[in-house]
């Protein structure tokens, strides 16, 4: 199935009970037909809790990272695990992305179902069933380019064995770990060399470069992150000088989460000439929706403000269903609806149930979440009553997307213009 038709086909799904927050009277409609009605989120029959993705903020963020990557000479493969949303992948690719990054083979299967042809798999894969499927994809689609991590000689052996009958080699990059106590990846130059030599010798693999994740650097700060990135760059140069990258016409050097892409851009600009052109591949993913917590604090645009600023695109709308005391209220959104792994949601605005008026949520704080309830503390004079809608800012986009299978895309005036489908 062609990529465009596969993504377009998402509009043909029934807008039914499978999806939280949709109007109950839309069950006989398709998602596309419901979007075409351009209902209002507040008055069009949507039920609470309901997650809204700002159309304007989404477009702004997509454009900003496209510009940033271009201006810094970076290719861009945003991490798809953030949203697992083929419609957003398509928009990222339209905005100049080289491809989409994945973490696990299941995510690659989703990408392939929706026509993604350049995939950076940022993990070593040793599952023989998954590798057999990858071999089949490489044979079925000559235009598929899939690059995968290797971080151990044993991993190389398992991959080479499982891919022995593959129609063409699988491209791999040596993963450099971020230090002792960090996550995956080789820890020393000697280990990196051993893994690289094994990969270069494997019949079913093609060694094309190096990669890693600077977000795992212990006690990360600007100095430590840049030092690790320079180690990564030096490793690429060392493997190239040793002739271990001679089997590729493009050397891949990749890093970049959502907290340090300014450091990645700076250090990758220092790359010395190598024996082949270099694909400097950035993988930041959370930018697409940004947030009102973790990434708002960590975004590099706080340090390079002259290059723009991301906008938080999520708002979770819940409704006050109980006001048992003067200093307490409960809304109908909880752990099943809101991310809480990094920060609790922030109460931002109240929509008055009587008048439709929007006002700042002064004196109202969310203090905890149950499965289906949000606990609010209200100060003296706080205006809040049963039936009011409460707009919550959220932290950690990956977890937010993960809790919603279908997300309304809402314009500034409350019009629901589209829906984003996720596949976790």
CORBELCOR-V120490 format. One record per residue. N is the residue number from 1. RES is the residue in three letters. SS is DSSP state (helix for helix, strand for strand, loop for the rest). PHI is phi in whole degrees, 0 to 359 (none if undefined). PSI is psi in degrees with one decimal (* if undefined). Layout:
N | RES | SS | PHI | PSI
N | RES | SS | PHI | PSI
This chain:
1 | UNK | loop | none | 132.2
2 | UNK | loop | 296 | 150.1
3 | UNK | helix | 302 | -48.0
4 | UNK | helix | 298 | -42.8
5 | UNK | helix | 289 | -33.5
6 | UNK | helix | 294 | -45.1
7 | UNK | helix | 294 | -43.6
8 | UNK | helix | 299 | -31.8
9 | UNK | helix | 295 | -17.7
10 | UNK | helix | 297 | -25.4
11 | UNK | helix | 290 | -13.5
12 | UNK | helix | 270 | -2.8
13 | UNK | loop | 291 | 146.7
14 | UNK | strand | 294 | 138.0
15 | UNK | loop | 273 | 68.0
16 | UNK | loop | 247 | -158.9
17 | UNK | loop | 294 | -13.4
18 | UNK | loop | 293 | -20.1
19 | UNK | loop | 246 | 123.0
20 | UNK | loop | 295 | 144.5
21 | UNK | loop | 86 | -11.5
22 | UNK | loop | 287 | 152.9
23 | UNK | loop | 300 | 130.6
24 | UNK | helix | 302 | -28.3
25 | UNK | helix | 278 | 5.2
26 | UNK | helix | 263 | 5.2
27 | UNK | loop | 299 | -25.2
28 | UNK | loop | 269 | -3.2
29 | UNK | loop | 265 | 158.9
30 | UNK | strand | 276 | 164.9
31 | UNK | helix | 301 | -41.2
32 | UNK | helix | 296 | -40.7
33 | UNK | helix | 294 | -39.3
34 | UNK | helix | 296 | -42.1
35 | UNK | helix | 298 | -38.4
36 | UNK | helix | 295 | -23.2
37 | UNK | loop | 286 | -17.1
38 | UNK | loop | 49 | 51.8
39 | UNK | loop | 290 | 159.8
40 | UNK | strand | 275 | 136.8
41 | UNK | loop | 301 | -34.1
42 | UNK | loop | 267 | -28.3
43 | UNK | loop | 240 | 2.4
44 | UNK | loop | 261 | 15.3
45 | UNK | loop | 96 | 1.3
46 | UNK | loop | 293 | 143.9
47 | UNK | loop | 253 | 150.6
48 | UNK | loop | 265 | 150.3
49 | UNK | loop | 284 | 151.9
50 | UNK | strand | 217 | 133.0
51 | UNK | strand | 269 | 134.8
52 | UNK | strand | 242 | 136.8
53 | UNK | strand | 248 | 118.0
54 | UNK | strand | 294 | 123.2
55 | UNK | helix | 298 | -41.3
56 | UNK | helix | 289 | -43.6
57 | UNK | helix | 294 | -39.3
58 | UNK | helix | 300 | -48.8
59 | UNK | helix | 297 | -41.2
60 | UNK | helix | 300 | -46.6
61 | UNK | helix | 293 | -41.0
62 | UNK | helix | 301 | -43.7
63 | UNK | helix | 291 | -38.3
64 | UNK | helix | 295 | -44.9
65 | UNK | helix | 288 | -29.6
66 | UNK | helix | 300 | -47.8
67 | UNK | helix | 295 | -43.2
68 | UNK | helix | 300 | -47.2
69 | UNK | helix | 298 | -43.7
70 | UNK | helix | 298 | -45.7
71 | UNK | helix | 292 | -22.6
72 | UNK | loop | 254 | 11.5
73 | UNK | loop | 67 | 32.0
74 | UNK | loop | 252 | 141.1
75 | UNK | strand | 279 | 160.0
76 | UNK | strand | 224 | 120.7
77 | UNK | loop | 235 | 79.9
78 | UNK | loop | 303 | 143.1
79 | UNK | strand | 287 | 117.0
80 | UNK | loop | 285 | -15.1
81 | UNK | loop | 298 | -23.4
82 | UNK | loop | 303 | -53.7
83 | UNK | loop | 253 | -30.4
84 | UNK | loop | 46 | 44.8
85 | UNK | loop | 237 | 104.8
86 | UNK | helix | 304 | -33.5
87 | UNK | helix | 296 | -37.2
88 | UNK | helix | 286 | -35.2
89 | UNK | helix | 302 | -45.0
90 | UNK | helix | 299 | -40.6
91 | UNK | helix | 290 | -35.1
92 | UNK | helix | 294 | -40.8
93 | UNK | helix | 294 | -38.7
94 | UNK | helix | 298 | -30.0
95 | UNK | loop | 272 | 22.3
96 | UNK | loop | 95 | 3.5
97 | UNK | loop | 298 | 138.3
98 | UNK | loop | 295 | -39.8
99 | UNK | loop | 186 | -161.9
100 | UNK | strand | 233 | 137.3
101 | UNK | strand | 272 | 144.1
102 | UNK | strand | 235 | 160.7
103 | UNK | loop | 253 | -30.8
104 | UNK | loop | 219 | 159.2
105 | UNK | helix | 301 | -33.7
106 | UNK | helix | 302 | -41.1
107 | UNK | helix | 297 | -38.8
108 | UNK | helix | 299 | -38.8
109 | UNK | helix | 298 | -41.1
110 | UNK | helix | 297 | -46.6
111 | UNK | helix | 302 | -44.2
112 | UNK | helix | 293 | -35.1
113 | UNK | helix | 298 | -23.2
114 | UNK | loop | 244 | 25.3
115 | UNK | loop | 82 | 13.1
116 | UNK | loop | 287 | 129.3
117 | UNK | loop | 246 | -6.2
118 | UNK | strand | 234 | 117.4
119 | UNK | strand | 227 | 131.3
120 | UNK | strand | 251 | 109.9
121 | UNK | strand | 264 | 101.6
122 | UNK | strand | 273 | 57.5
123 | UNK | strand | 194 | 151.7
124 | UNK | strand | 285 | 137.7
125 | UNK | loop | 247 | 120.1
126 | UNK | loop | 238 | 6.4
127 | UNK | loop | 280 | 116.3
128 | UNK | helix | 296 | -35.2
129 | UNK | helix | 294 | -42.4
130 | UNK | helix | 295 | -40.7
131 | UNK | helix | 293 | -35.6
132 | UNK | helix | 296 | -40.4
133 | UNK | helix | 295 | -42.6
134 | UNK | helix | 301 | -42.8
135 | UNK | helix | 301 | -40.2
136 | UNK | helix | 296 | -40.4
137 | UNK | helix | 295 | -41.4
138 | UNK | helix | 298 | -34.1
139 | UNK | helix | 284 | -39.8
140 | UNK | helix | 290 | -32.8
141 | UNK | loop | 232 | 99.0
142 | UNK | loop | 298 | -19.9
143 | UNK | loop | 270 | -3.7
144 | UNK | loop | 289 | 129.7
145 | UNK | strand | 240 | 118.0
146 | UNK | strand | 233 | 123.2
147 | UNK | strand | 245 | 134.6
148 | UNK | strand | 230 | 150.9
149 | UNK | strand | 288 | 151.0
150 | UNK | strand | 229 | 141.2
151 | UNK | loop | 220 | 13.8
152 | UNK | loop | 202 | 150.4
153 | UNK | helix | 296 | -40.0
154 | UNK | helix | 297 | -40.5
155 | UNK | helix | 300 | -41.6
156 | UNK | helix | 300 | -43.5
157 | UNK | helix | 300 | -45.6
158 | UNK | helix | 295 | -41.7
159 | UNK | helix | 294 | -43.9
160 | UNK | helix | 298 | -40.1
161 | UNK | helix | 294 | -45.7
162 | UNK | helix | 290 | -26.2
163 | UNK | loop | 258 | 14.1
164 | UNK | loop | 304 | -32.6
165 | UNK | loop | 261 | 10.3
166 | UNK | loop | 296 | 146.7
167 | UNK | loop | 291 | -28.2
168 | UNK | loop | 209 | 157.7
169 | UNK | loop | 295 | 151.0
170 | UNK | strand | 270 | 127.4
171 | UNK | strand | 286 | 136.8
172 | UNK | strand | 225 | 153.8
173 | UNK | strand | 234 | 143.2
174 | UNK | strand | 284 | 127.9
175 | UNK | strand | 271 | 123.1
176 | UNK | strand | 267 | 121.8
177 | UNK | loop | 293 | 158.2
178 | UNK | loop | 272 | 3.5
179 | UNK | loop | 134 | 173.0
180 | UNK | loop | 299 | 134.2
181 | UNK | loop | 83 | -3.8
182 | UNK | loop | 277 | -163.4
183 | UNK | loop | 272 | -135.3
184 | UNK | loop | 284 | 174.2
185 | UNK | loop | 110 | 152.8
186 | UNK | strand | 293 | 149.1
187 | UNK | loop | 261 | -24.5
188 | UNK | loop | 230 | 162.7
189 | UNK | helix | 297 | -36.3
190 | UNK | helix | 295 | -42.0
191 | UNK | helix | 295 | -41.0
192 | UNK | helix | 299 | -42.7
193 | UNK | helix | 296 | -42.0
194 | UNK | helix | 297 | -44.0
195 | UNK | helix | 294 | -42.2
196 | UNK | helix | 298 | -42.7
197 | UNK | helix | 295 | -40.3
198 | UNK | helix | 296 | -43.4
199 | UNK | helix | 294 | -41.0
200 | UNK | helix | 295 | -29.5
201 | UNK | helix | 274 | -16.4
202 | UNK | loop | 290 | 134.4
203 | UNK | loop | 290 | -31.1
204 | UNK | loop | 260 | 6.8
205 | UNK | strand | 238 | 154.6
206 | UNK | strand | 230 | 114.3
207 | UNK | strand | 285 | 123.4
208 | UNK | strand | 237 | -3.9
209 | UNK | strand | 163 | -153.2
210 | UNK | strand | 222 | 159.3
211 | UNK | strand | 199 | 169.1
212 | UNK | loop | 180 | -176.3
213 | UNK | loop | 229 | 108.0
214 | UNK | helix | 290 | -16.6
215 | UNK | helix | 293 | -13.9
216 | UNK | helix | 265 | 1.6
217 | UNK | loop | 301 | 125.0
218 | UNK | loop | 300 | 137.6
219 | UNK | loop | 51 | 48.2
220 | UNK | loop | 301 | 130.6
221 | UNK | loop | 215 | 178.5
222 | UNK | helix | 304 | -42.2
223 | UNK | helix | 293 | -47.4
224 | UNK | helix | 294 | -40.1
225 | UNK | helix | 294 | -44.1
226 | UNK | helix | 294 | -37.0
227 | UNK | helix | 298 | -43.7
228 | UNK | helix | 295 | -42.0
229 | UNK | helix | 299 | -36.8
230 | UNK | helix | 292 | -32.4
231 | UNK | helix | 295 | -40.4
232 | UNK | helix | 298 | -46.5
233 | UNK | helix | 298 | -42.2
234 | UNK | helix | 296 | -36.2
235 | UNK | helix | 297 | -42.4
236 | UNK | helix | 301 | -44.9
237 | UNK | helix | 295 | -39.5
238 | UNK | helix | 295 | -46.5
239 | UNK | helix | 294 | -35.1
240 | UNK | helix | 293 | -45.3
241 | UNK | helix | 298 | -30.5
242 | UNK | loop | 279 | -0.6
243 | UNK | loop | 79 | 12.1
244 | UNK | loop | 279 | -11.6
245 | UNK | loop | 251 | 21.2
246 | UNK | loop | 288 | -13.6
247 | UNK | loop | 267 | 14.3
248 | UNK | loop | 228 | 147.0
249 | UNK | loop | 262 | 6.0
250 | UNK | strand | 210 | 118.8
251 | UNK | strand | 270 | 131.3
252 | UNK | strand | 259 | 128.1
253 | UNK | strand | 232 | 119.2
254 | UNK | strand | 225 | 140.5
255 | UNK | strand | 198 | -175.9
256 | UNK | loop | 112 | 96.4
257 | UNK | loop | 268 | -156.4
258 | UNK | loop | 262 | -0.3
259 | UNK | loop | 255 | -19.8
260 | UNK | loop | 225 | 27.0
261 | UNK | helix | 292 | -17.5
262 | UNK | helix | 291 | -40.3
263 | UNK | helix | 293 | -38.9
264 | UNK | helix | 300 | -47.6
265 | UNK | helix | 300 | -42.9
266 | UNK | helix | 296 | -49.6
267 | UNK | helix | 286 | -37.5
268 | UNK | helix | 296 | -26.7
269 | UNK | loop | 293 | -17.7
270 | UNK | loop | 271 | -2.0
271 | UNK | loop | 306 | 128.4
272 | UNK | loop | 286 | 163.3
273 | UNK | loop | 300 | 135.7
274 | UNK | loop | 246 | -176.9
275 | UNK | loop | 284 | -11.3
276 | UNK | loop | 216 | 161.6
277 | UNK | strand | 304 | 149.2
278 | UNK | strand | 251 | 129.8
279 | UNK | strand | 268 | 104.3
280 | UNK | strand | 272 | 102.5
281 | UNK | strand | 252 | 114.4
282 | UNK | strand | 267 | 144.5
283 | UNK | loop | 234 | 16.4
284 | UNK | loop | 302 | 137.0
285 | UNK | loop | 237 | -31.8
286 | UNK | helix | 291 | -14.7
287 | UNK | helix | 302 | -27.4
288 | UNK | helix | 300 | -36.2
289 | UNK | loop | 245 | -17.3
290 | UNK | loop | 53 | -162.7
291 | UNK | loop | 196 | -178.1
292 | UNK | loop | 251 | 23.8
293 | UNK | loop | 212 | -99.8
294 | UNK | helix | 306 | -54.5
295 | UNK | helix | 280 | -22.1
296 | UNK | helix | 298 | -36.5
297 | UNK | helix | 285 | -36.0
298 | UNK | helix | 262 | -13.9
299 | UNK | loop | 306 | 135.4
300 | UNK | helix | 300 | -21.2
301 | UNK | helix | 295 | -14.5
302 | UNK | helix | 292 | -27.1
303 | UNK | loop | 265 | -26.9
304 | UNK | loop | 239 | 55.9
305 | UNK | helix | 299 | -22.9
306 | UNK | helix | 292 | -10.1
307 | UNK | helix | 259 | 8.4
308 | UNK | loop | 117 | -172.7
309 | UNK | loop | 207 | 138.9
310 | UNK | loop | 284 | 157.7
311 | UNK | loop | 240 | 132.5
312 | UNK | loop | 296 | 128.8
313 | UNK | loop | 254 | -13.7
314 | UNK | strand | 265 | 141.9
315 | UNK | strand | 215 | 126.5
316 | UNK | strand | 263 | 123.1
317 | UNK | strand | 260 | 124.5
318 | UNK | strand | 234 | 168.0
319 | UNK | strand | 237 | 139.8
320 | UNK | strand | 290 | 120.9
321 | UNK | strand | 246 | -7.6
322 | UNK | strand | 205 | 139.1
323 | UNK | strand | 225 | 67.1
324 | UNK | strand | 290 | -26.9
325 | UNK | strand | 222 | 170.6
326 | UNK | loop | 294 | -22.2
327 | UNK | loop | 245 | 18.1
328 | UNK | strand | 217 | 142.2
329 | UNK | strand | 209 | 160.1
330 | UNK | strand | 229 | 135.4
331 | UNK | strand | 251 | 164.8
332 | UNK | loop | 266 | 34.5
333 | UNK | loop | 234 | 137.2
334 | UNK | loop | 218 | -148.3
335 | UNK | loop | 296 | -24.1
336 | UNK | loop | 285 | -11.2
337 | UNK | loop | 241 | -29.9
338 | UNK | loop | 240 | 143.7
339 | UNK | loop | 292 | 140.1
340 | UNK | loop | 215 | 8.8
341 | UNK | loop | 286 | -25.4
342 | UNK | loop | 247 | -43.4
343 | UNK | loop | 213 | 151.8
344 | UNK | loop | 287 | 154.0
345 | UNK | loop | 301 | 153.9
346 | UNK | strand | 251 | 131.6
347 | UNK | strand | 283 | 121.5
348 | UNK | strand | 249 | -48.6
349 | UNK | strand | 219 | 160.1
350 | UNK | strand | 236 | 134.3
351 | UNK | strand | 254 | 114.6
352 | UNK | loop | 296 | 125.2
353 | UNK | loop | 291 | -23.5
354 | UNK | loop | 276 | -40.2
355 | UNK | loop | 245 | -16.6
356 | UNK | loop | 80 | 2.5
357 | UNK | loop | 293 | 138.1
358 | UNK | strand | 262 | 132.6
359 | UNK | strand | 217 | 154.3
360 | UNK | strand | 300 | 147.0
361 | UNK | loop | 273 | 67.0
362 | UNK | loop | 286 | 131.6
363 | UNK | loop | 76 | 17.0
364 | UNK | strand | 237 | 128.4
365 | UNK | strand | 226 | 137.8
366 | UNK | strand | 272 | 124.8
367 | UNK | strand | 251 | -13.0
368 | UNK | strand | 184 | 166.9
369 | UNK | strand | 229 | 133.9
370 | UNK | loop | 262 | -176.9
371 | UNK | loop | 305 | -45.7
372 | UNK | loop | 234 | 13.8
373 | UNK | loop | 227 | 143.2
374 | UNK | strand | 252 | 132.0
375 | UNK | strand | 267 | 120.6
376 | UNK | strand | 249 | 140.0
377 | UNK | strand | 252 | 131.7
378 | UNK | strand | 242 | 131.8
379 | UNK | loop | 274 | 175.7
380 | UNK | loop | 302 | 130.9
381 | UNK | loop | 84 | -1.1
382 | UNK | loop | 295 | 131.7
383 | UNK | loop | 266 | 108.8
384 | UNK | loop | 197 | 129.7
385 | UNK | loop | 219 | 165.5
386 | UNK | loop | 304 | 134.0
387 | UNK | loop | 101 | -23.8
388 | UNK | loop | 297 | 147.2
389 | UNK | strand | 267 | 139.0
390 | UNK | strand | 240 | 126.3
391 | UNK | strand | 265 | 123.7
392 | UNK | strand | 248 | 131.4
393 | UNK | strand | 275 | 144.9
394 | UNK | loop | 238 | 157.0
395 | UNK | loop | 242 | 145.3
396 | UNK | loop | 74 | 88.3
397 | UNK | helix | 304 | -38.5
398 | UNK | helix | 304 | -44.3
399 | UNK | helix | 286 | -31.8
400 | UNK | helix | 296 | -53.3
401 | UNK | helix | 304 | -39.1
402 | UNK | helix | 299 | -24.3
403 | UNK | loop | 267 | -2.3
404 | UNK | loop | 227 | 124.3
405 | UNK | loop | 277 | -26.4
406 | UNK | strand | 218 | 122.1
407 | UNK | strand | 240 | 121.5
408 | UNK | strand | 296 | 135.2
409 | UNK | strand | 263 | 117.5
410 | UNK | strand | 243 | 129.2
411 | UNK | loop | 281 | 167.7
412 | UNK | loop | 304 | -32.5
413 | UNK | loop | 273 | 6.6
414 | UNK | loop | 96 | -2.7
415 | UNK | strand | 288 | 129.4
416 | UNK | strand | 273 | 109.8
417 | UNK | strand | 262 | -19.2
418 | UNK | strand | 195 | 177.5
419 | UNK | strand | 222 | 141.9
420 | UNK | strand | 251 | 125.1
421 | UNK | strand | 263 | 133.8
422 | UNK | loop | 246 | 157.1
423 | UNK | loop | 224 | 86.8
424 | UNK | loop | 258 | *
